[in-house]
Amino acid sequence: MQDMWTSMKTALNRRSFMKNGITAAGAGLLASGSPLFADDDQDERRRGISRGDAALLRFAAAAETLETDFWVQYNELGGVQDKEEPDGNGNSAYTDALSQLDSDMAQYIHDNTDDEFTHQSFLNAYLVSKGAEPVNLEPFRTLKGSTASGSSGKLRLTNLMQLTLDTSWWTRYRSDTNNPDLDPNFVFPQAIPTLASGQHTAIPRTDADTTDPNFLQAIANTAAFHMPTVEQGGISLYSAMAQRASSVEVLRILVSIGPTEAMHFQTWQDKAGNAPTLTNVKDPVTGVTVTFPDLNSSPFGGETFQTNLIMPEPCPFLSRKLPPCSVVRPTETRGIAMNVVNFLTSMGLFIGQQPAFFNLLTQLAREADAARREIRED
């Protein structure tokens, strides 16, 4: 704590906020004597937040920190490196493969990375401003990432090189008859079945992965489906956690950040639909094969797979007695945080992490899931 209060004396930008323990920026605002908020609604803001609200925001901060980590890896190799995102030097072959999905992929990756930085920085600063404990995952930055040209070579929190992807969100958001909140046992078909088994890399592991254009395109296609897979999970997380918030201000935070995840998802879902078709592309290292079918042709096609159907189809919501409605799904709040931990773990995003990392994530998830909406009187 002494280190944290000492660091408050230094004016920090967003990037240094991350590098110095993630807590100093918000604390610095308090120590300076300047009010953190300047509008008229001061009563609620003078109060601390409930234990449940703090738990919701801590879990969100942890999730955003993990998101930031893997987006940085994408940006180093396939995004735009500039003063906002200075790490890495770009990998021209990988960037070219990504551009087959959209010529603006590099810019979109950069902007998504920047967004995640701001989310995790804001959430931790807000927690500190309320006297609550922030989240610091830096002790777990131990994973070795890509050594391909363009990578910074820094240690990581997440693993993008052994992914197993559940792409059933593709058909879930195109279904007009089923909603996982009402049909928890319904199995939505996978858009890319081969990604749901084996371990696939979404970034070139070494320069050797960039020598075969066919395999490199498979890597880029895998990234294109991984990106929306994570972002659609974020939409559900924020929608579900918002239902447990007690403070109107905490509710405002959750419903303000959550829709940006939807913007990301919409963008990446559209780009994934442009993935070039590939058949039985073999990973020269693992031997795993992957196929990216034409989702607009038989046996796919139709409303279940059609690539330009990127708006959520209306589906049953709350009750089948009510008319269908275009909504986020799922938004069931029970166990949402633990479900997210299990979802990301089964994806392979944490392969190589130490037991203490999983213990912390589990603790944060359980505390968030234990949060209950409270009615507080002034």
Contacts in CASP RR format, 6 or more apart in sequence:
PFRMAT RR
TARGET T0000
AUTHOR 0000-0000-0000
METHOD contacts of the structure
MODEL  1
MQDMWTSMKTALNRRSFMKNGITAAGAGLLASGSPLFADDDQDERRRGIS
RGDAALLRFAAAAETLETDFWVQYNELGGVQDKEEPDGNGNSAYTDALSQ
LDSDMAQYIHDNTDDEFTHQSFLNAYLVSKGAEPVNLEPFRTLKGSTASG
SSGKLRLTNLMQLTLDTSWWTRYRSDTNNPDLDPNFVFPQAIPTLASGQH
TAIPRTDADTTDPNFLQAIANTAAFHMPTVEQGGISLYSAMAQRASSVEV
LRILVSIGPTEAMHFQTWQDKAGNAPTLTNVKDPVTGVTVTFPDLNSSPF
GGETFQTNLIMPEPCPFLSRKLPPCSVVRPTETRGIAMNVVNFLTSMGLF
IGQQPAFFNLLTQLAREADAARREIRED
4 21 0 8 1.000
4 23 0 8 1.000
4 24 0 8 1.000
4 27 0 8 1.000
5 27 0 8 1.000
5 31 0 8 1.000
7 20 0 8 1.000
7 24 0 8 1.000
7 27 0 8 1.000
8 24 0 8 1.000
8 27 0 8 1.000
8 28 0 8 1.000
8 30 0 8 1.000
8 31 0 8 1.000
8 32 0 8 1.000
9 28 0 8 1.000
9 31 0 8 1.000
10 24 0 8 1.000
12 20 0 8 1.000
12 24 0 8 1.000
12 25 0 8 1.000
14 25 0 8 1.000
14 117 0 8 1.000
14 118 0 8 1.000
14 121 0 8 1.000
15 86 0 8 1.000
15 117 0 8 1.000
17 24 0 8 1.000
17 25 0 8 1.000
17 121 0 8 1.000
17 125 0 8 1.000
18 68 0 8 1.000
18 117 0 8 1.000
18 120 0 8 1.000
18 121 0 8 1.000
21 136 0 8 1.000
21 138 0 8 1.000
22 65 0 8 1.000
22 120 0 8 1.000
22 121 0 8 1.000
22 124 0 8 1.000
22 134 0 8 1.000
22 135 0 8 1.000
22 136 0 8 1.000
22 138 0 8 1.000
23 124 0 8 1.000
23 125 0 8 1.000
23 128 0 8 1.000
23 134 0 8 1.000
23 136 0 8 1.000
25 121 0 8 1.000
25 124 0 8 1.000
25 125 0 8 1.000
26 36 0 8 1.000
26 124 0 8 1.000
26 125 0 8 1.000
26 126 0 8 1.000
26 128 0 8 1.000
26 129 0 8 1.000
27 125 0 8 1.000
27 128 0 8 1.000
27 129 0 8 1.000
29 36 0 8 1.000
29 125 0 8 1.000
29 129 0 8 1.000
30 36 0 8 1.000
30 128 0 8 1.000
30 129 0 8 1.000
36 45 0 8 1.000
36 129 0 8 1.000
37 45 0 8 1.000
43 378 0 8 1.000
44 247 0 8 1.000
44 248 0 8 1.000
44 249 0 8 1.000
45 249 0 8 1.000
48 130 0 8 1.000
48 131 0 8 1.000
48 132 0 8 1.000
49 57 0 8 1.000
49 130 0 8 1.000
49 132 0 8 1.000
49 246 0 8 1.000
49 247 0 8 1.000
49 249 0 8 1.000
49 250 0 8 1.000
50 246 0 8 1.000
50 247 0 8 1.000
50 374 0 8 1.000
50 376 0 8 1.000
51 371 0 8 1.000
52 244 0 8 1.000
52 246 0 8 1.000
52 367 0 8 1.000
52 368 0 8 1.000
52 370 0 8 1.000
52 371 0 8 1.000
52 372 0 8 1.000
53 245 0 8 1.000
53 246 0 8 1.000
53 247 0 8 1.000
53 250 0 8 1.000
53 371 0 8 1.000
54 127 0 8 1.000
54 130 0 8 1.000
54 132 0 8 1.000
54 133 0 8 1.000
55 364 0 8 1.000
55 367 0 8 1.000
55 368 0 8 1.000
55 370 0 8 1.000
55 371 0 8 1.000
56 241 0 8 1.000
56 244 0 8 1.000
56 245 0 8 1.000
56 250 0 8 1.000
56 254 0 8 1.000
56 368 0 8 1.000
56 371 0 8 1.000
57 123 0 8 1.000
57 126 0 8 1.000
57 127 0 8 1.000
57 132 0 8 1.000
57 250 0 8 1.000
57 253 0 8 1.000
58 127 0 8 1.000
58 132 0 8 1.000
58 133 0 8 1.000
58 134 0 8 1.000
58 135 0 8 1.000
58 364 0 8 1.000
58 367 0 8 1.000
58 368 0 8 1.000
59 241 0 8 1.000
59 337 0 8 1.000
59 364 0 8 1.000
59 365 0 8 1.000
59 367 0 8 1.000
59 368 0 8 1.000
60 119 0 8 1.000
60 123 0 8 1.000
60 237 0 8 1.000
60 238 0 8 1.000
60 241 0 8 1.000
60 254 0 8 1.000
60 257 0 8 1.000
61 120 0 8 1.000
61 123 0 8 1.000
61 124 0 8 1.000
61 127 0 8 1.000
61 134 0 8 1.000
61 135 0 8 1.000
62 135 0 8 1.000
62 137 0 8 1.000
62 360 0 8 1.000
62 361 0 8 1.000
62 364 0 8 1.000
63 234 0 8 1.000
63 237 0 8 1.000
63 340 0 8 1.000
64 116 0 8 1.000
64 119 0 8 1.000
64 120 0 8 1.000
64 123 0 8 1.000
65 120 0 8 1.000
65 135 0 8 1.000
65 137 0 8 1.000
65 157 0 8 1.000
66 137 0 8 1.000
66 157 0 8 1.000
66 158 0 8 1.000
66 344 0 8 1.000
66 349 0 8 1.000
67 116 0 8 1.000
67 119 0 8 1.000
67 120 0 8 1.000
67 230 0 8 1.000
68 113 0 8 1.000
68 116 0 8 1.000
68 117 0 8 1.000
68 119 0 8 1.000
68 120 0 8 1.000
69 141 0 8 1.000
69 156 0 8 1.000
69 157 0 8 1.000
69 158 0 8 1.000
70 156 0 8 1.000
70 157 0 8 1.000
70 158 0 8 1.000
70 160 0 8 1.000
70 230 0 8 1.000
70 349 0 8 1.000
71 109 0 8 1.000
71 112 0 8 1.000
71 113 0 8 1.000
71 116 0 8 1.000
72 85 0 8 1.000
72 87 0 8 1.000
72 113 0 8 1.000
73 145 0 8 1.000
73 146 0 8 1.000
73 151 0 8 1.000
73 156 0 8 1.000
73 158 0 8 1.000
73 160 0 8 1.000
73 203 0 8 1.000
74 109 0 8 1.000
74 113 0 8 1.000
74 160 0 8 1.000
74 202 0 8 1.000
74 203 0 8 1.000
74 223 0 8 1.000
74 227 0 8 1.000
75 81 0 8 1.000
75 85 0 8 1.000
75 87 0 8 1.000
75 88 0 8 1.000
75 109 0 8 1.000
75 110 0 8 1.000
75 113 0 8 1.000
76 87 0 8 1.000
76 88 0 8 1.000
76 89 0 8 1.000
76 90 0 8 1.000
76 146 0 8 1.000
76 150 0 8 1.000
76 151 0 8 1.000
76 152 0 8 1.000
77 88 0 8 1.000
77 90 0 8 1.000
77 91 0 8 1.000
77 94 0 8 1.000
77 95 0 8 1.000
77 146 0 8 1.000
77 148 0 8 1.000
77 150 0 8 1.000
77 151 0 8 1.000
77 203 0 8 1.000
77 204 0 8 1.000
78 90 0 8 1.000
78 91 0 8 1.000
78 94 0 8 1.000
78 95 0 8 1.000
78 98 0 8 1.000
78 105 0 8 1.000
78 106 0 8 1.000
78 109 0 8 1.000
79 85 0 8 1.000
79 90 0 8 1.000
79 95 0 8 1.000
79 105 0 8 1.000
79 106 0 8 1.000
79 107 0 8 1.000
79 109 0 8 1.000
79 110 0 8 1.000
79 113 0 8 1.000
80 106 0 8 1.000
80 107 0 8 1.000
80 109 0 8 1.000
80 110 0 8 1.000
81 87 0 8 1.000
81 88 0 8 1.000
81 89 0 8 1.000
81 90 0 8 1.000
82 110 0 8 1.000
84 110 0 8 1.000
84 114 0 8 1.000
85 110 0 8 1.000
85 113 0 8 1.000
85 114 0 8 1.000
87 152 0 8 1.000
87 154 0 8 1.000
88 150 0 8 1.000
88 151 0 8 1.000
88 152 0 8 1.000
89 149 0 8 1.000
89 150 0 8 1.000
90 149 0 8 1.000
90 150 0 8 1.000
91 148 0 8 1.000
91 149 0 8 1.000
91 150 0 8 1.000
91 151 0 8 1.000
91 204 0 8 1.000
91 210 0 8 1.000
93 204 0 8 1.000
93 210 0 8 1.000
93 216 0 8 1.000
94 148 0 8 1.000
94 203 0 8 1.000
94 204 0 8 1.000
94 210 0 8 1.000
94 216 0 8 1.000
94 219 0 8 1.000
94 220 0 8 1.000
95 105 0 8 1.000
95 106 0 8 1.000
97 213 0 8 1.000
97 216 0 8 1.000
97 217 0 8 1.000
97 219 0 8 1.000
97 220 0 8 1.000
98 105 0 8 1.000
98 106 0 8 1.000
98 109 0 8 1.000
98 220 0 8 1.000
98 223 0 8 1.000
98 224 0 8 1.000
99 105 0 8 1.000
99 106 0 8 1.000
100 217 0 8 1.000
100 220 0 8 1.000
100 274 0 8 1.000
100 276 0 8 1.000
101 220 0 8 1.000
101 221 0 8 1.000
101 224 0 8 1.000
101 271 0 8 1.000
101 272 0 8 1.000
101 273 0 8 1.000
101 274 0 8 1.000
101 275 0 8 1.000
101 276 0 8 1.000
102 108 0 8 1.000
102 270 0 8 1.000
102 271 0 8 1.000
102 274 0 8 1.000
105 271 0 8 1.000
108 267 0 8 1.000
108 268 0 8 1.000
108 271 0 8 1.000
112 227 0 8 1.000
112 264 0 8 1.000
112 267 0 8 1.000
115 260 0 8 1.000
115 264 0 8 1.000
119 257 0 8 1.000
119 260 0 8 1.000
123 134 0 8 1.000
123 135 0 8 1.000
123 253 0 8 1.000
123 257 0 8 1.000
124 134 0 8 1.000
124 135 0 8 1.000
125 134 0 8 1.000
126 253 0 8 1.000
127 133 0 8 1.000
127 134 0 8 1.000
127 135 0 8 1.000
128 134 0 8 1.000
135 364 0 8 1.000
137 157 0 8 1.000
137 357 0 8 1.000
137 360 0 8 1.000
140 157 0 8 1.000
140 353 0 8 1.000
140 354 0 8 1.000
140 356 0 8 1.000
140 357 0 8 1.000
140 360 0 8 1.000
141 154 0 8 1.000
141 155 0 8 1.000
141 156 0 8 1.000
141 157 0 8 1.000
142 155 0 8 1.000
142 353 0 8 1.000
142 354 0 8 1.000
143 155 0 8 1.000
143 156 0 8 1.000
143 157 0 8 1.000
143 158 0 8 1.000
143 159 0 8 1.000
143 352 0 8 1.000
143 353 0 8 1.000
144 153 0 8 1.000
144 155 0 8 1.000
144 156 0 8 1.000
145 151 0 8 1.000
145 153 0 8 1.000
145 155 0 8 1.000
145 156 0 8 1.000
145 159 0 8 1.000
145 160 0 8 1.000
145 161 0 8 1.000
145 205 0 8 1.000
146 153 0 8 1.000
146 160 0 8 1.000
146 161 0 8 1.000
146 203 0 8 1.000
146 204 0 8 1.000
146 205 0 8 1.000
146 206 0 8 1.000
147 153 0 8 1.000
147 205 0 8 1.000
147 206 0 8 1.000
147 207 0 8 1.000
148 203 0 8 1.000
148 204 0 8 1.000
148 205 0 8 1.000
148 206 0 8 1.000
148 207 0 8 1.000
148 209 0 8 1.000
148 210 0 8 1.000
149 207 0 8 1.000
149 210 0 8 1.000
157 353 0 8 1.000
158 349 0 8 1.000
158 350 0 8 1.000
159 348 0 8 1.000
159 349 0 8 1.000
159 350 0 8 1.000
159 351 0 8 1.000
159 352 0 8 1.000
159 353 0 8 1.000
160 201 0 8 1.000
160 202 0 8 1.000
160 203 0 8 1.000
160 223 0 8 1.000
160 226 0 8 1.000
160 349 0 8 1.000
161 199 0 8 1.000
161 201 0 8 1.000
161 202 0 8 1.000
161 203 0 8 1.000
161 205 0 8 1.000
162 199 0 8 1.000
162 200 0 8 1.000
162 201 0 8 1.000
162 348 0 8 1.000
162 351 0 8 1.000
163 195 0 8 1.000
163 199 0 8 1.000
163 200 0 8 1.000
163 201 0 8 1.000
163 202 0 8 1.000
163 222 0 8 1.000
163 226 0 8 1.000
163 347 0 8 1.000
163 348 0 8 1.000
163 349 0 8 1.000
164 195 0 8 1.000
164 196 0 8 1.000
164 197 0 8 1.000
164 198 0 8 1.000
164 199 0 8 1.000
164 200 0 8 1.000
164 346 0 8 1.000
164 347 0 8 1.000
164 348 0 8 1.000
165 192 0 8 1.000
165 195 0 8 1.000
165 196 0 8 1.000
165 200 0 8 1.000
165 222 0 8 1.000
165 225 0 8 1.000
165 226 0 8 1.000
165 229 0 8 1.000
165 347 0 8 1.000
166 190 0 8 1.000
166 196 0 8 1.000
166 229 0 8 1.000
166 343 0 8 1.000
166 346 0 8 1.000
166 347 0 8 1.000
167 190 0 8 1.000
167 191 0 8 1.000
167 192 0 8 1.000
167 195 0 8 1.000
167 196 0 8 1.000
167 225 0 8 1.000
167 229 0 8 1.000
168 187 0 8 1.000
168 188 0 8 1.000
168 189 0 8 1.000
168 190 0 8 1.000
168 191 0 8 1.000
169 188 0 8 1.000
169 228 0 8 1.000
169 229 0 8 1.000
169 232 0 8 1.000
169 233 0 8 1.000
170 190 0 8 1.000
170 191 0 8 1.000
170 269 0 8 1.000
170 272 0 8 1.000
170 295 0 8 1.000
170 305 0 8 1.000
171 188 0 8 1.000
171 189 0 8 1.000
171 190 0 8 1.000
171 191 0 8 1.000
171 304 0 8 1.000
171 305 0 8 1.000
172 178 0 8 1.000
172 180 0 8 1.000
172 188 0 8 1.000
172 329 0 8 1.000
173 232 0 8 1.000
173 269 0 8 1.000
173 312 0 8 1.000
173 313 0 8 1.000
173 329 0 8 1.000
174 303 0 8 1.000
174 304 0 8 1.000
174 305 0 8 1.000
174 306 0 8 1.000
174 309 0 8 1.000
174 313 0 8 1.000
175 188 0 8 1.000
175 304 0 8 1.000
175 313 0 8 1.000
175 315 0 8 1.000
176 303 0 8 1.000
176 313 0 8 1.000
176 314 0 8 1.000
176 315 0 8 1.000
176 324 0 8 1.000
177 315 0 8 1.000
177 316 0 8 1.000
178 186 0 8 1.000
178 188 0 8 1.000
178 315 0 8 1.000
178 316 0 8 1.000
179 315 0 8 1.000
179 316 0 8 1.000
179 317 0 8 1.000
179 327 0 8 1.000
179 329 0 8 1.000
179 330 0 8 1.000
180 186 0 8 1.000
180 188 0 8 1.000
180 329 0 8 1.000
180 330 0 8 1.000
180 332 0 8 1.000
181 317 0 8 1.000
181 329 0 8 1.000
181 330 0 8 1.000
181 331 0 8 1.000
181 332 0 8 1.000
182 316 0 8 1.000
182 317 0 8 1.000
182 319 0 8 1.000
182 320 0 8 1.000
189 304 0 8 1.000
190 196 0 8 1.000
191 225 0 8 1.000
191 295 0 8 1.000
191 305 0 8 1.000
192 225 0 8 1.000
192 290 0 8 1.000
192 291 0 8 1.000
192 292 0 8 1.000
192 293 0 8 1.000
193 291 0 8 1.000
194 289 0 8 1.000
194 290 0 8 1.000
194 291 0 8 1.000
195 222 0 8 1.000
195 225 0 8 1.000
195 290 0 8 1.000
198 286 0 8 1.000
198 288 0 8 1.000
199 286 0 8 1.000
199 288 0 8 1.000
199 348 0 8 1.000
199 351 0 8 1.000
200 218 0 8 1.000
200 222 0 8 1.000
200 283 0 8 1.000
200 288 0 8 1.000
200 290 0 8 1.000
201 209 0 8 1.000
201 219 0 8 1.000
201 222 0 8 1.000
201 283 0 8 1.000
202 219 0 8 1.000
202 222 0 8 1.000
202 223 0 8 1.000
202 226 0 8 1.000
203 219 0 8 1.000
203 223 0 8 1.000
204 210 0 8 1.000
204 216 0 8 1.000
204 219 0 8 1.000
205 285 0 8 1.000
208 284 0 8 1.000
209 215 0 8 1.000
209 216 0 8 1.000
209 219 0 8 1.000
210 216 0 8 1.000
212 284 0 8 1.000
214 278 0 8 1.000
214 281 0 8 1.000
215 281 0 8 1.000
215 282 0 8 1.000
215 283 0 8 1.000
215 284 0 8 1.000
217 276 0 8 1.000
217 278 0 8 1.000
217 281 0 8 1.000
218 278 0 8 1.000
218 281 0 8 1.000
218 283 0 8 1.000
218 290 0 8 1.000
218 292 0 8 1.000
220 275 0 8 1.000
221 275 0 8 1.000
221 276 0 8 1.000
221 278 0 8 1.000
221 290 0 8 1.000
221 292 0 8 1.000
222 290 0 8 1.000
224 268 0 8 1.000
224 271 0 8 1.000
224 272 0 8 1.000
224 273 0 8 1.000
224 274 0 8 1.000
224 275 0 8 1.000
225 272 0 8 1.000
225 275 0 8 1.000
227 264 0 8 1.000
227 268 0 8 1.000
227 271 0 8 1.000
227 272 0 8 1.000
228 264 0 8 1.000
228 265 0 8 1.000
228 268 0 8 1.000
228 269 0 8 1.000
228 271 0 8 1.000
228 272 0 8 1.000
229 347 0 8 1.000
230 344 0 8 1.000
230 347 0 8 1.000
231 261 0 8 1.000
231 262 0 8 1.000
231 264 0 8 1.000
231 265 0 8 1.000
231 268 0 8 1.000
232 261 0 8 1.000
232 265 0 8 1.000
232 269 0 8 1.000
233 261 0 8 1.000
233 265 0 8 1.000
233 340 0 8 1.000
233 343 0 8 1.000
234 258 0 8 1.000
234 261 0 8 1.000
234 265 0 8 1.000
234 340 0 8 1.000
235 258 0 8 1.000
235 261 0 8 1.000
235 262 0 8 1.000
235 265 0 8 1.000
235 328 0 8 1.000
236 328 0 8 1.000
236 329 0 8 1.000
236 330 0 8 1.000
236 331 0 8 1.000
236 336 0 8 1.000
237 261 0 8 1.000
237 336 0 8 1.000
237 337 0 8 1.000
237 340 0 8 1.000
238 254 0 8 1.000
238 255 0 8 1.000
238 257 0 8 1.000
238 258 0 8 1.000
238 261 0 8 1.000
239 258 0 8 1.000
239 328 0 8 1.000
239 331 0 8 1.000
240 330 0 8 1.000
240 331 0 8 1.000
240 332 0 8 1.000
240 333 0 8 1.000
240 336 0 8 1.000
241 254 0 8 1.000
241 333 0 8 1.000
241 336 0 8 1.000
241 337 0 8 1.000
241 368 0 8 1.000
241 371 0 8 1.000
242 251 0 8 1.000
242 254 0 8 1.000
242 255 0 8 1.000
243 331 0 8 1.000
243 333 0 8 1.000
243 373 0 8 1.000
244 333 0 8 1.000
244 368 0 8 1.000
244 371 0 8 1.000
244 372 0 8 1.000
244 373 0 8 1.000
245 251 0 8 1.000
245 254 0 8 1.000
245 371 0 8 1.000
245 373 0 8 1.000
246 371 0 8 1.000
246 372 0 8 1.000
246 373 0 8 1.000
246 374 0 8 1.000
246 375 0 8 1.000
246 376 0 8 1.000
247 376 0 8 1.000
262 328 0 8 1.000
266 310 0 8 1.000
269 310 0 8 1.000
270 310 0 8 1.000
273 295 0 8 1.000
273 307 0 8 1.000
274 307 0 8 1.000
275 292 0 8 1.000
276 292 0 8 1.000
277 292 0 8 1.000
277 293 0 8 1.000
277 294 0 8 1.000
278 290 0 8 1.000
278 291 0 8 1.000
278 292 0 8 1.000
279 291 0 8 1.000
280 289 0 8 1.000
280 290 0 8 1.000
280 291 0 8 1.000
281 289 0 8 1.000
281 290 0 8 1.000
281 291 0 8 1.000
282 288 0 8 1.000
282 289 0 8 1.000
283 289 0 8 1.000
283 290 0 8 1.000
293 300 0 8 1.000
294 300 0 8 1.000
295 301 0 8 1.000
295 305 0 8 1.000
295 306 0 8 1.000
295 307 0 8 1.000
296 302 0 8 1.000
296 305 0 8 1.000
296 306 0 8 1.000
296 307 0 8 1.000
303 309 0 8 1.000
303 313 0 8 1.000
311 326 0 8 1.000
312 326 0 8 1.000
312 327 0 8 1.000
312 328 0 8 1.000
312 329 0 8 1.000
313 326 0 8 1.000
314 323 0 8 1.000
314 324 0 8 1.000
314 325 0 8 1.000
314 326 0 8 1.000
315 324 0 8 1.000
315 325 0 8 1.000
315 326 0 8 1.000
315 327 0 8 1.000
315 329 0 8 1.000
316 322 0 8 1.000
316 324 0 8 1.000
317 324 0 8 1.000
317 325 0 8 1.000
317 327 0 8 1.000
317 329 0 8 1.000
334 369 0 8 1.000
335 365 0 8 1.000
335 369 0 8 1.000
336 368 0 8 1.000
336 369 0 8 1.000
337 364 0 8 1.000
337 365 0 8 1.000
337 366 0 8 1.000
337 368 0 8 1.000
337 369 0 8 1.000
338 362 0 8 1.000
338 365 0 8 1.000
338 366 0 8 1.000
338 369 0 8 1.000
340 365 0 8 1.000
341 361 0 8 1.000
341 362 0 8 1.000
341 365 0 8 1.000
344 350 0 8 1.000
345 358 0 8 1.000
350 357 0 8 1.000
350 358 0 8 1.000
END
